[in-house]
Amino acid sequence: MIAHSITSNGSSLGGEMLVAVMVFVVGWFVGRACTAVVLAMTSSVIMLTSMAMFIATYGLDVFHIMITLGYLGAHQSGYLLGAYMSGYQQDN
């Protein structure tokens, strides 16, 4: 209900939150199966894709840059959780 009432530039926050949850889950899967190199590549893809879509649709503004940073934070948090749960061992 609150997400439907908060809008900026015609964009509701409900859709962005669903994307953030999906990006978190993808990060969790990457953390369970892959190394940090894959995290860097997927983070680049997420950043470039989301910024391209936001610029093409809404233009460049601070609100959508912050949403993109939220996507990256969700993705990397999912990676850290997945790596922790899989027992990721660092090279000593």
Phi and psi in radians as a Rosetta constraint file:
Dihedral C 1 N 2 CA 2 C 2 CIRCULARHARMONIC -1.178 0.35
Dihedral N 2 CA 2 C 2 N 3 CIRCULARHARMONIC -0.690 0.35
Dihedral C 2 N 3 CA 3 C 3 CIRCULARHARMONIC -1.098 0.35
Dihedral N 3 CA 3 C 3 N 4 CIRCULARHARMONIC -0.539 0.35
Dihedral C 3 N 4 CA 4 C 4 CIRCULARHARMONIC -1.318 0.35
Dihedral N 4 CA 4 C 4 N 5 CIRCULARHARMONIC -0.432 0.35
Dihedral C 4 N 5 CA 5 C 5 CIRCULARHARMONIC -1.532 0.35
Dihedral N 5 CA 5 C 5 N 6 CIRCULARHARMONIC -0.342 0.35
Dihedral C 5 N 6 CA 6 C 6 CIRCULARHARMONIC -1.596 0.35
Dihedral N 6 CA 6 C 6 N 7 CIRCULARHARMONIC 1.990 0.35
Dihedral C 6 N 7 CA 7 C 7 CIRCULARHARMONIC -2.333 0.35
Dihedral N 7 CA 7 C 7 N 8 CIRCULARHARMONIC 2.665 0.35
Dihedral C 7 N 8 CA 8 C 8 CIRCULARHARMONIC -2.564 0.35
Dihedral N 8 CA 8 C 8 N 9 CIRCULARHARMONIC 2.148 0.35
Dihedral C 8 N 9 CA 9 C 9 CIRCULARHARMONIC 1.007 0.35
Dihedral N 9 CA 9 C 9 N 10 CIRCULARHARMONIC 0.564 0.35
Dihedral C 9 N 10 CA 10 C 10 CIRCULARHARMONIC 1.361 0.35
Dihedral N 10 CA 10 C 10 N 11 CIRCULARHARMONIC 0.208 0.35
Dihedral C 10 N 11 CA 11 C 11 CIRCULARHARMONIC -1.951 0.35
Dihedral N 11 CA 11 C 11 N 12 CIRCULARHARMONIC 2.127 0.35
Dihedral C 11 N 12 CA 12 C 12 CIRCULARHARMONIC -1.544 0.35
Dihedral N 12 CA 12 C 12 N 13 CIRCULARHARMONIC 2.638 0.35
Dihedral C 12 N 13 CA 13 C 13 CIRCULARHARMONIC -1.359 0.35
Dihedral N 13 CA 13 C 13 N 14 CIRCULARHARMONIC -0.275 0.35
Dihedral C 13 N 14 CA 14 C 14 CIRCULARHARMONIC -1.077 0.35
Dihedral N 14 CA 14 C 14 N 15 CIRCULARHARMONIC -0.766 0.35
Dihedral C 14 N 15 CA 15 C 15 CIRCULARHARMONIC -1.164 0.35
Dihedral N 15 CA 15 C 15 N 16 CIRCULARHARMONIC -0.677 0.35
Dihedral C 15 N 16 CA 16 C 16 CIRCULARHARMONIC -1.150 0.35
Dihedral N 16 CA 16 C 16 N 17 CIRCULARHARMONIC -0.614 0.35
Dihedral C 16 N 17 CA 17 C 17 CIRCULARHARMONIC -1.212 0.35
Dihedral N 17 CA 17 C 17 N 18 CIRCULARHARMONIC -0.643 0.35
Dihedral C 17 N 18 CA 18 C 18 CIRCULARHARMONIC -1.124 0.35
Dihedral N 18 CA 18 C 18 N 19 CIRCULARHARMONIC -0.699 0.35
Dihedral C 18 N 19 CA 19 C 19 CIRCULARHARMONIC -1.129 0.35
Dihedral N 19 CA 19 C 19 N 20 CIRCULARHARMONIC -0.697 0.35
Dihedral C 19 N 20 CA 20 C 20 CIRCULARHARMONIC -1.101 0.35
Dihedral N 20 CA 20 C 20 N 21 CIRCULARHARMONIC -0.673 0.35
Dihedral C 20 N 21 CA 21 C 21 CIRCULARHARMONIC -1.148 0.35
Dihedral N 21 CA 21 C 21 N 22 CIRCULARHARMONIC -0.744 0.35
Dihedral C 21 N 22 CA 22 C 22 CIRCULARHARMONIC -1.121 0.35
Dihedral N 22 CA 22 C 22 N 23 CIRCULARHARMONIC -0.696 0.35
Dihedral C 22 N 23 CA 23 C 23 CIRCULARHARMONIC -1.161 0.35
Dihedral N 23 CA 23 C 23 N 24 CIRCULARHARMONIC -0.646 0.35
Dihedral C 23 N 24 CA 24 C 24 CIRCULARHARMONIC -1.067 0.35
Dihedral N 24 CA 24 C 24 N 25 CIRCULARHARMONIC -0.790 0.35
Dihedral C 24 N 25 CA 25 C 25 CIRCULARHARMONIC -1.124 0.35
Dihedral N 25 CA 25 C 25 N 26 CIRCULARHARMONIC -0.712 0.35
Dihedral C 25 N 26 CA 26 C 26 CIRCULARHARMONIC -1.086 0.35
Dihedral N 26 CA 26 C 26 N 27 CIRCULARHARMONIC -0.735 0.35
Dihedral C 26 N 27 CA 27 C 27 CIRCULARHARMONIC -1.085 0.35
Dihedral N 27 CA 27 C 27 N 28 CIRCULARHARMONIC -0.646 0.35
Dihedral C 27 N 28 CA 28 C 28 CIRCULARHARMONIC -1.114 0.35
Dihedral N 28 CA 28 C 28 N 29 CIRCULARHARMONIC -0.777 0.35
Dihedral C 28 N 29 CA 29 C 29 CIRCULARHARMONIC -1.108 0.35
Dihedral N 29 CA 29 C 29 N 30 CIRCULARHARMONIC -0.708 0.35
Dihedral C 29 N 30 CA 30 C 30 CIRCULARHARMONIC -1.114 0.35
Dihedral N 30 CA 30 C 30 N 31 CIRCULARHARMONIC -0.724 0.35
Dihedral C 30 N 31 CA 31 C 31 CIRCULARHARMONIC -1.134 0.35
Dihedral N 31 CA 31 C 31 N 32 CIRCULARHARMONIC -0.580 0.35
Dihedral C 31 N 32 CA 32 C 32 CIRCULARHARMONIC -1.266 0.35
Dihedral N 32 CA 32 C 32 N 33 CIRCULARHARMONIC -0.527 0.35
Dihedral C 32 N 33 CA 33 C 33 CIRCULARHARMONIC -2.044 0.35
Dihedral N 33 CA 33 C 33 N 34 CIRCULARHARMONIC -0.365 0.35
Dihedral C 33 N 34 CA 34 C 34 CIRCULARHARMONIC -2.233 0.35
Dihedral N 34 CA 34 C 34 N 35 CIRCULARHARMONIC 3.113 0.35
Dihedral C 34 N 35 CA 35 C 35 CIRCULARHARMONIC -1.720 0.35
Dihedral N 35 CA 35 C 35 N 36 CIRCULARHARMONIC -3.124 0.35
Dihedral C 35 N 36 CA 36 C 36 CIRCULARHARMONIC -1.196 0.35
Dihedral N 36 CA 36 C 36 N 37 CIRCULARHARMONIC -0.363 0.35
Dihedral C 36 N 37 CA 37 C 37 CIRCULARHARMONIC -1.117 0.35
Dihedral N 37 CA 37 C 37 N 38 CIRCULARHARMONIC -0.716 0.35
Dihedral C 37 N 38 CA 38 C 38 CIRCULARHARMONIC -1.174 0.35
Dihedral N 38 CA 38 C 38 N 39 CIRCULARHARMONIC -0.628 0.35
Dihedral C 38 N 39 CA 39 C 39 CIRCULARHARMONIC -1.054 0.35
Dihedral N 39 CA 39 C 39 N 40 CIRCULARHARMONIC -0.756 0.35
Dihedral C 39 N 40 CA 40 C 40 CIRCULARHARMONIC -1.108 0.35
Dihedral N 40 CA 40 C 40 N 41 CIRCULARHARMONIC -0.711 0.35
Dihedral C 40 N 41 CA 41 C 41 CIRCULARHARMONIC -1.197 0.35
Dihedral N 41 CA 41 C 41 N 42 CIRCULARHARMONIC -0.772 0.35
Dihedral C 41 N 42 CA 42 C 42 CIRCULARHARMONIC -1.208 0.35
Dihedral N 42 CA 42 C 42 N 43 CIRCULARHARMONIC -0.578 0.35
Dihedral C 42 N 43 CA 43 C 43 CIRCULARHARMONIC -1.131 0.35
Dihedral N 43 CA 43 C 43 N 44 CIRCULARHARMONIC -0.686 0.35
Dihedral C 43 N 44 CA 44 C 44 CIRCULARHARMONIC -1.119 0.35
Dihedral N 44 CA 44 C 44 N 45 CIRCULARHARMONIC -0.733 0.35
Dihedral C 44 N 45 CA 45 C 45 CIRCULARHARMONIC -1.116 0.35
Dihedral N 45 CA 45 C 45 N 46 CIRCULARHARMONIC -0.755 0.35
Dihedral C 45 N 46 CA 46 C 46 CIRCULARHARMONIC -1.090 0.35
Dihedral N 46 CA 46 C 46 N 47 CIRCULARHARMONIC -0.787 0.35
Dihedral C 46 N 47 CA 47 C 47 CIRCULARHARMONIC -1.129 0.35
Dihedral N 47 CA 47 C 47 N 48 CIRCULARHARMONIC -0.848 0.35
Dihedral C 47 N 48 CA 48 C 48 CIRCULARHARMONIC -1.155 0.35
Dihedral N 48 CA 48 C 48 N 49 CIRCULARHARMONIC -0.705 0.35
Dihedral C 48 N 49 CA 49 C 49 CIRCULARHARMONIC -1.178 0.35
Dihedral N 49 CA 49 C 49 N 50 CIRCULARHARMONIC -0.825 0.35
Dihedral C 49 N 50 CA 50 C 50 CIRCULARHARMONIC -1.167 0.35
Dihedral N 50 CA 50 C 50 N 51 CIRCULARHARMONIC -0.702 0.35
Dihedral C 50 N 51 CA 51 C 51 CIRCULARHARMONIC -1.164 0.35
Dihedral N 51 CA 51 C 51 N 52 CIRCULARHARMONIC -0.683 0.35
Dihedral C 51 N 52 CA 52 C 52 CIRCULARHARMONIC -1.107 0.35
Dihedral N 52 CA 52 C 52 N 53 CIRCULARHARMONIC -0.734 0.35
Dihedral C 52 N 53 CA 53 C 53 CIRCULARHARMONIC -1.188 0.35
Dihedral N 53 CA 53 C 53 N 54 CIRCULARHARMONIC -0.747 0.35
Dihedral C 53 N 54 CA 54 C 54 CIRCULARHARMONIC -1.171 0.35
Dihedral N 54 CA 54 C 54 N 55 CIRCULARHARMONIC -0.717 0.35
Dihedral C 54 N 55 CA 55 C 55 CIRCULARHARMONIC -1.158 0.35
Dihedral N 55 CA 55 C 55 N 56 CIRCULARHARMONIC -0.714 0.35
Dihedral C 55 N 56 CA 56 C 56 CIRCULARHARMONIC -1.187 0.35
Dihedral N 56 CA 56 C 56 N 57 CIRCULARHARMONIC -0.564 0.35
Dihedral C 56 N 57 CA 57 C 57 CIRCULARHARMONIC -1.600 0.35
Dihedral N 57 CA 57 C 57 N 58 CIRCULARHARMONIC -0.878 0.35
Dihedral C 57 N 58 CA 58 C 58 CIRCULARHARMONIC -1.951 0.35
Dihedral N 58 CA 58 C 58 N 59 CIRCULARHARMONIC -0.232 0.35
Dihedral C 58 N 59 CA 59 C 59 CIRCULARHARMONIC 1.569 0.35
Dihedral N 59 CA 59 C 59 N 60 CIRCULARHARMONIC 3.088 0.35
Dihedral C 59 N 60 CA 60 C 60 CIRCULARHARMONIC -1.604 0.35
Dihedral N 60 CA 60 C 60 N 61 CIRCULARHARMONIC 1.982 0.35
Dihedral C 60 N 61 CA 61 C 61 CIRCULARHARMONIC -2.464 0.35
Dihedral N 61 CA 61 C 61 N 62 CIRCULARHARMONIC 2.884 0.35
Dihedral C 61 N 62 CA 62 C 62 CIRCULARHARMONIC -1.126 0.35
Dihedral N 62 CA 62 C 62 N 63 CIRCULARHARMONIC -0.648 0.35
Dihedral C 62 N 63 CA 63 C 63 CIRCULARHARMONIC -1.025 0.35
Dihedral N 63 CA 63 C 63 N 64 CIRCULARHARMONIC -0.801 0.35
Dihedral C 63 N 64 CA 64 C 64 CIRCULARHARMONIC -1.351 0.35
Dihedral N 64 CA 64 C 64 N 65 CIRCULARHARMONIC -0.440 0.35
Dihedral C 64 N 65 CA 65 C 65 CIRCULARHARMONIC -1.173 0.35
Dihedral N 65 CA 65 C 65 N 66 CIRCULARHARMONIC -0.692 0.35
Dihedral C 65 N 66 CA 66 C 66 CIRCULARHARMONIC -1.163 0.35
Dihedral N 66 CA 66 C 66 N 67 CIRCULARHARMONIC -0.638 0.35
Dihedral C 66 N 67 CA 67 C 67 CIRCULARHARMONIC -1.103 0.35
Dihedral N 67 CA 67 C 67 N 68 CIRCULARHARMONIC -0.731 0.35
Dihedral C 67 N 68 CA 68 C 68 CIRCULARHARMONIC -1.091 0.35
Dihedral N 68 CA 68 C 68 N 69 CIRCULARHARMONIC -0.730 0.35
Dihedral C 68 N 69 CA 69 C 69 CIRCULARHARMONIC -1.121 0.35
Dihedral N 69 CA 69 C 69 N 70 CIRCULARHARMONIC -0.603 0.35
Dihedral C 69 N 70 CA 70 C 70 CIRCULARHARMONIC -1.129 0.35
Dihedral N 70 CA 70 C 70 N 71 CIRCULARHARMONIC -0.696 0.35
Dihedral C 70 N 71 CA 71 C 71 CIRCULARHARMONIC -1.061 0.35
Dihedral N 71 CA 71 C 71 N 72 CIRCULARHARMONIC -0.787 0.35
Dihedral C 71 N 72 CA 72 C 72 CIRCULARHARMONIC -1.136 0.35
Dihedral N 72 CA 72 C 72 N 73 CIRCULARHARMONIC -0.685 0.35
Dihedral C 72 N 73 CA 73 C 73 CIRCULARHARMONIC -1.129 0.35
Dihedral N 73 CA 73 C 73 N 74 CIRCULARHARMONIC -0.707 0.35
Dihedral C 73 N 74 CA 74 C 74 CIRCULARHARMONIC -1.148 0.35
Dihedral N 74 CA 74 C 74 N 75 CIRCULARHARMONIC -0.734 0.35
Dihedral C 74 N 75 CA 75 C 75 CIRCULARHARMONIC -1.111 0.35
Dihedral N 75 CA 75 C 75 N 76 CIRCULARHARMONIC -0.792 0.35
Dihedral C 75 N 76 CA 76 C 76 CIRCULARHARMONIC -1.279 0.35
Dihedral N 76 CA 76 C 76 N 77 CIRCULARHARMONIC -0.542 0.35
Dihedral C 76 N 77 CA 77 C 77 CIRCULARHARMONIC -1.160 0.35
Dihedral N 77 CA 77 C 77 N 78 CIRCULARHARMONIC -0.710 0.35
Dihedral C 77 N 78 CA 78 C 78 CIRCULARHARMONIC -1.083 0.35
Dihedral N 78 CA 78 C 78 N 79 CIRCULARHARMONIC -0.704 0.35
Dihedral C 78 N 79 CA 79 C 79 CIRCULARHARMONIC -1.074 0.35
Dihedral N 79 CA 79 C 79 N 80 CIRCULARHARMONIC -0.805 0.35
Dihedral C 79 N 80 CA 80 C 80 CIRCULARHARMONIC -1.095 0.35
Dihedral N 80 CA 80 C 80 N 81 CIRCULARHARMONIC -0.712 0.35
Dihedral C 80 N 81 CA 81 C 81 CIRCULARHARMONIC -1.128 0.35
Dihedral N 81 CA 81 C 81 N 82 CIRCULARHARMONIC -0.772 0.35
Dihedral C 81 N 82 CA 82 C 82 CIRCULARHARMONIC -1.118 0.35
Dihedral N 82 CA 82 C 82 N 83 CIRCULARHARMONIC -0.718 0.35
Dihedral C 82 N 83 CA 83 C 83 CIRCULARHARMONIC -1.164 0.35
Dihedral N 83 CA 83 C 83 N 84 CIRCULARHARMONIC -0.676 0.35
Dihedral C 83 N 84 CA 84 C 84 CIRCULARHARMONIC -1.154 0.35
Dihedral N 84 CA 84 C 84 N 85 CIRCULARHARMONIC -0.743 0.35
Dihedral C 84 N 85 CA 85 C 85 CIRCULARHARMONIC -1.240 0.35
Dihedral N 85 CA 85 C 85 N 86 CIRCULARHARMONIC -0.445 0.35
Dihedral C 85 N 86 CA 86 C 86 CIRCULARHARMONIC -1.518 0.35
Dihedral N 86 CA 86 C 86 N 87 CIRCULARHARMONIC -0.066 0.35
Dihedral C 86 N 87 CA 87 C 87 CIRCULARHARMONIC 1.319 0.35
Dihedral N 87 CA 87 C 87 N 88 CIRCULARHARMONIC 0.700 0.35
Dihedral C 87 N 88 CA 88 C 88 CIRCULARHARMONIC -0.993 0.35
Dihedral N 88 CA 88 C 88 N 89 CIRCULARHARMONIC 2.214 0.35
Dihedral C 88 N 89 CA 89 C 89 CIRCULARHARMONIC -1.862 0.35
Dihedral N 89 CA 89 C 89 N 90 CIRCULARHARMONIC 2.275 0.35
Dihedral C 89 N 90 CA 90 C 90 CIRCULARHARMONIC -1.429 0.35
Dihedral N 90 CA 90 C 90 N 91 CIRCULARHARMONIC 2.635 0.35
Dihedral C 90 N 91 CA 91 C 91 CIRCULARHARMONIC -1.347 0.35
Dihedral N 91 CA 91 C 91 N 92 CIRCULARHARMONIC 2.188 0.35
